[in-house]
Amino acid sequence: VQLQASGGGLVQAGGSLRLSCSASGSIFSINVMGWYRQAPGNQREMVATVGSSGNPNYGDSVKGRFTISRDNAKNTVYLQMNSLKPEDTAIYYCGMISWNLNHYWGQGTLVTVSS
């Protein structure tokens, strides 16, 4: 099973980016999909997750600015990031948990927000 993330890059403060992450391979049905990030010197933190019902959960620092969504048919999760701030700069990782409790991680995509 592989998770392939894309969409990172360099953007000015106030700008937007959209991240995508697709799962491929022999994978049992996905329950939870999510995005996490890690800035230099910091621990990895949860950005947003979405369960199979579609109900999202956001970290406090991104509420009102980021939107997570998923396409179950494609085993794909998206993260729309608006009003980006320099403190959003980090490596963003997608993660998924299957119904049989296997955890999967993507390789990470770098998001850099300049001031």
KEZAVO-354902 format. One record per residue (C-alpha): residue in one letter; x, y, z. Coordinates in steps of 0.05 Angstrom, whole numbers, padded with zeros to 5 digits, always signed. Layout:
<sites>
AXYZ...
</sites>
This chain:
<sites>
V+00000+00000+00000Q+00026+00068-00018L+00001+00138-00004Q+00021+00191-00054A+00015+00263-00033S+00020+00323-00078G+00005+00397-00081G+00057+00428-00035G+00099+00487-00055L+00118+00559-00041V+00063+00610-00031Q+00059+00680-00002A+00023+00694+00063G-00051+00700+00050G-00048+00653-00009S-00078+00584-00019L-00055+00513-00035R-00092+00448-00044L-00061+00383-00023S-00082+00315-00049C-00065+00245-00025S-00085+00180-00058A-00078+00109-00033S-00061+00053-00081G-00047-00021-00074S-00083-00075-00036I-00120-00036+00016F-00178-00052+00060S-00232-00001+00064I-00208+00065+00093N-00240+00091+00156V-00203+00154+00175M-00163+00200+00128G-00123+00258+00153W-00068+00308+00146Y-00012+00321+00196R+00046+00368+00194Q+00115+00375+00224A+00155+00439+00226P+00230+00439+00241G+00241+00429+00315N+00169+00413+00328Q+00130+00349+00339R+00082+00324+00286E+00013+00353+00297M-00056+00337+00271V-00081+00386+00220A-00147+00355+00200T-00181+00287+00197V-00244+00262+00167G-00280+00197+00183S-00321+00153+00137S-00383+00192+00155G-00351+00255+00127N-00349+00293+00193P-00285+00334+00196N-00241+00349+00255Y-00191+00407+00254G-00132+00429+00295D-00145+00495+00330S-00093+00533+00290V-00126+00518+00223K-00200+00522+00239G-00236+00569+00192R-00178+00569+00142F-00169+00496+00121T-00220+00448+00093I-00211+00373+00089S-00251+00329+00042R-00248+00259+00016D-00268+00218-00045N-00280+00147-00021A-00285+00118-00091K-00215+00142-00105N-00186+00131-00035T-00164+00204-00038V-00163+00259+00013Y-00156+00333+00000L-00136+00392+00041Q-00155+00461+00017M-00112+00512+00053N-00133+00585+00050S-00106+00647+00085L-00039+00614+00094K+00008+00641+00147P+00083+00634+00154E+00071+00590+00214D+00036+00540+00169T+00104+00524+00139A+00118+00450+00149I+00122+00382+00117Y+00051+00358+00110Y+00038+00283+00115C-00025+00247+00097G-00046+00188+00139M-00101+00136+00134I-00129+00083+00180S-00166+00024+00150W-00225-00010+00182N-00180-00068+00202L-00136-00016+00238N-00077-00014+00192H-00042+00054+00191Y-00012+00083+00128W+00031+00145+00118G+00049+00185+00057Q+00119+00211+00042G+00104+00283+00060T+00099+00345+00018L+00133+00411+00036V+00091+00474+00044T+00129+00539+00051V+00093+00604+00066S+00133+00667+00057S+00117+00731+00094
</sites>
